[in-house]
């Protein structure tokens, strides 16, 4: 069976925890390529307004998430539904959906009961079972020692359930292969944004106008930290490094909200940084291109970050990036060409990078152009091609 026949004749079901902006373009591209598929959502959080505990705010995405592809919402019978607990997604009808399919691709992680229901049904019915993971290293977000001890024993059993495993970077492939999973079963499906949408929206931005709205001079250098203000994102690191660098005519913007906001605001006052540090709060999807386009550098300081799609978004908007070596999206960063990589939590290293690059206006502009060009080969097209290869592998 050739690859084209695989996609047109196989009945493919894609199980997803909930609608997520960055995966929707993949489904629309599958439609264009005439895949015979449907998406099964375990929850509609995201398409509907919901309370995001990490952002500490009500979230309703302002881009369409349920248009342009076939989908169903499978009933969730959990007594306490939600995306933050194992039994928050319990969708037994997924077992029936498996029976109606030839290939099952699961984007919902193994941290949900519904993953295990789907895996069980696929194995019992001898259906092709593919699932994705955003793992780039095997440590857990919480750093709890019991998890670190159990993972080497548990994870090989989990990943061996997959006839093929989809990972987002070479780092992820190496991490899974180190668990003893044969490399031929591991496929790199780049973690992507909707490249066309970001490029189109970025081209519409009036950079000068955006900066005027922020009351920031047009010749200033702007750093952006765009993430939930939570401990594992380490938003305090860029603040301390920015203060120590003390480069004139530079500004730091926090885009996002969360538990650490008040702590950061207090620290800004202690450091006497005044209006050089601004908090924009939670910013919805449609407003982000203007922020990246008007900025010069995105900084992502996380100690735990399987990928970090904000890096894609910023680079598509001609914004260079600085990331810690715990960020999976460092796969996109060519040092001093598209950005910088530094050892996580090392504020002195981060400070030195800021002191080096902030005054170099021409290099910052070139870095942004290089970043945009890098994204030409890290797009939904590459992701879909890799999924096609995984399907062909499972069918052979």
N, C-alpha and C positions, 0 to 999 in steps of 0.2 A: 504493500500500500504506500503510495507516494505521499509527500507532505501535504500537498493541496487536497488530496482525497481525504486524508486524516481529518482536516479541519472542516470539510464540507459534509462528510458523512458521519463523523463521530458526534454523538450527543454529549456536549460538554456542560457541566454544571460548575459554577464558581461560587463557593460559599464564602461569604464575607460577614464579619461581625456587624458592621454598620456602614452607611455611606460616608466615604472619606474623600475630600476634594481631590487629592493627588492620584487616586486610582481610577476615577471616573473617565479620564481621557483614554485609558487603556481599553475600557469597554466600548467606547465610541469608535476607536480604531478597529477593534475586533469586528464591529458591525460593517465598517467599510471594507474589511478584508473577507467578509462573508463567512465568519465563523458561525457554526451551528451551536449556539450557547445561550445560557440564561444565567443571570446572577440571582443568588438566593441570599437575601439579607436576614440575619438573625435578629436585628433590631433596626429601627429607623432613626435612632438618635443621630443627630447630625443633619439629616434632612428636616427633622423637626427640632424645635428649640429644646435645649437641655441644659442642665446645670453642670458645668465643668468644674470639678473640685480643684484641679491644679491651676486653672486660670482664675478661680474664685469669682466667676461671673456666669451669667446666662449666655449661652452661645447659640446663635442661629446663623449658619453660613449664608452669605448673600450671593452665592453663585449656584446655578441649578445643578442638582446632584442626581436627579431621578429622570432625566430626559435623554433620549437618543440611544437607548439600548434596552433589551428585554430584562425585566427583573420581577421577582416576587418577594414578598416578605413572609417568611415562615413563622407561624405562631410561636411565641416564647412563653412557656408555661412556668417559668421560674417564679417562685413566691416572692422573691426580692430581685426583680429584673434590674440589670445595670451592667456596665462595661468594666467595673472595677473589682469583680469577684468571679471565682471559678463557676459557681452556680448561678451567676447573673444571666447567662445565656443557656437555656435548656430548650432546645428546639427538636423534639422527637420526630417531627415530620420530615426532617432531613434524611432520615433512613428510607422513607418512601421515595424521596427525590433521587437518592443514590440508585435505587432500583430502576429508575427511568432514564439513567444516564450511562454512558460508556466510560467517560473520564470525569473524575472529580478533582477540581483544583480548589484548595482551601487557602484563603487569605486570612481567615480568622485564626488566631494563634492557639497553641495547645494549652493555654491557660484557661480555656473555657470548656465546660462540659460538652458543648455542642461539637467541638472538634473531635472529641472521643466518640461521640455517637456516630459521627460521619465516618471516622476511621474504622470503627467496628463494622458498620454496614458495608463499607467498601471492601473490607477483607472477607467478610462472610459471603458477599455476592461476587467476589472476584472481579471487581471493577478497578480500572487504573486509578491510582490514588497519588496525587501530586499536592504538596503543600509548600507554602513559602515561609521563610523566616527572615527577619531583619537582623539577625545576629551578626555581629562583626567581631565579637570577643565573648568569652563564656562567663564573664563575671556578671553578677546581678546588680540591679540598680540600687538596691538597699545595702549591698555589701555584706549581708548576713552570712556568717561563717557556715551555718548548717546547709545553706543553699549551695555554697561553693563546694562543700564536701560531697553532697549527693549528686551534683550535676554530672561528674564523670561516669557515674553508674547509670543514671536515669536517661541522660540525653541520647546515648547511642541507641537505646531501645526505642525512644520516641522517633528519632530520625530514620531508623530502619523501617518504620511503618510506611514511609514514602517510597513509591516506585521511582520517584524523582523528587529532588528537593530544589526549590528556587531560593537563591540568595541574592543579596543586592550588591555585593562587592567581592573582589578577590579576597579581601580579609575574611569575609564570611565563608567563602569556599574553603579557605585554609583551616578555619576554625572547625567546620563540620568534618572535613577530611581528617583532621587530627583525632576525631572521635572514632575513626575506623570506618567511616562511610566511604565506599568506593567513589573516586572522583568522577567517574563517568555518569554517576547518578546525580551529580550536583551541577546546576545550571545558573550562571550569573544573569539575573534579570535586573538591569540597572534600576535603582530606586529613582523614579523620575517625577517631574512636574509636567504640567501641560505646556510644553515649550512654545507652541504657537500662540497660546493665549497670553503668556507672559511677555513674549516679544512684541506682540501687538499692543498690549496695554502700556508697556514701557515706552514704546515709540510715541505714545500720545501725551506723555508727561511733560509739563513745563517745569523744568528743574528750578529755574529762578523763582517762579511763582510759589512753589512748594516751600522753598527756603524762606521766602518772605513771610509766608503764613507761620512759619516756626520762629520768625524774628532772628534768623541766622544769616550772617553775611554771605554773599554769593561766592566769595573767595575763601571761605572757611573750609576746613576739613571736618567731615561728619562721620563719626563711628556709630554703628547701630548694633544693639544687642536685641535680637528678635527671638523671644522664647518665653516659656512660662517662667515666672520668677519663683523658682523652686530650688531647693538646696543642690540637687544633682546637676542642675544647669550651671551652677556656680556664677551667678550674675555679679557677685561681689568682686570677682577677680578682675574683670575689665574695669570696674570703678577704681579699684586700688591702683591698677597699672596706669590708668588714665591720669589719676592724680599725681602719681610719682613721675610720669613722663613729663607732665607740665609743659606741653608744647602750646605756644600761643596760637590763637585763632583756631582752636579745635573744640569740637562739641561731641557729647555722647548722648545718644537717644536710647531710652529703654522702650521697646515695643512689646507689650505683653503685660500680664498681670499675674498676681499670685501671692502666696503667703509671705514672701520676703520683701514686698514693696515698701512697707512702712520702715523696715530695718534699713533698706537702701536709702530711702529719703532722709532718714536721720543721719546716716553716714555722710551723705552729700553735704548736709549742713555742717557737720563736724569738720569736713575737709575744706569748707568755705569755697565750694565750687560755684555757688550761685546759679545763674541761668545757663551755665555751660553744660549742665546735665539736665535733661528734660525727660519726663515720664509721660508717654503718650497713651498708656493703658492698652487694653485689648483692642486690636485693629483687625477688622474683618478682611476677608480675602481680596475683595475688589479694590481696597484702598492700599494694599501692600506694594504694588508696582511703583506708585509714586514715592513711597518711602525709600525703597531700594535705589530707585533711579536718582533721587536727590541726594543720596548718601555716597560716601567714598569707600567705606569698608564695613563689612559685616563681621562681627566677632561672636563666635560660639565657643564657650569656655567649658563645656560639660565634662564631668568626670564619667558620665554614663550617657552614651548617645549612639544607639545602634546605627543610625544614619544621620539624619538632620536635613530634611528636605528644604529648609530655609536657605541652605547653601546653594542648592539648585536655583531657587527663586532669585536670590541676589545676583548670582552669576549671569543669569539670563537678562538681568536688568543692568548689566555692565558695572557691577559692583564687585570689587575684589574682596577676598575673605581671609580671615584669620581664625583658625580652628585649633583646638587642643588635639593631642594625639589619641584621645579617647573618642573622637568623633568619627563615625564611619564614613562620612562624606569627605574625609581627608583624601579619599580615593580620587576626588576631583581636583585636588590642589597640587599644582606644581610650584614648589617653593620659589618665591620671588618672581614668578611669571604670572600665576593666577592668584597667588596669595601666600600665606605663611602657615606653618604648623609649629606648635610649641608644646613642651611637656606640660601636661595638665597640672594645674594648681601652682605652676611656677610663675609667680607674678613678676619677678625680676626679668625673666626671659620675655614675657609679654610686654613689659615696660620698654625693654630694649627695642623690640620690634616697632612699637609705636613711635619711639624717638627716631628710629631710622626712617620709617616710611611716611609719617604724617607730613613732614616738610617737603616731600618730593611730589609736587603736584603733577608733573608730567608723567612720572612713573606710576602714580596712582591711576591716571587716566588710561595709560597703556595696559596696566594690569586689568582694569575693567574690560577693555576691549578683548584682551586675551581670554578672560573668563567667559565672556559671551561666546567666543569662537569655540572654546572647549566644549560647550554644551551642544554643539552641532552633532556630536557622536554619542551623546548621552541623553537619549530622548525616548518617548514611548515606542518609536519604531524599533529600537534595539531591544527594548523590553519584550515586545510582542514576538520578535524573531526568536528570542531565547525560549519563550514559552512554547513556541511552535516546535523547536528542537526537542524540548522535554516531552511533548506529546508524541512526537515521532519515536523517541526512544522507548516510551512506555508501550506504544503500539507494536513495536517490532518484537 
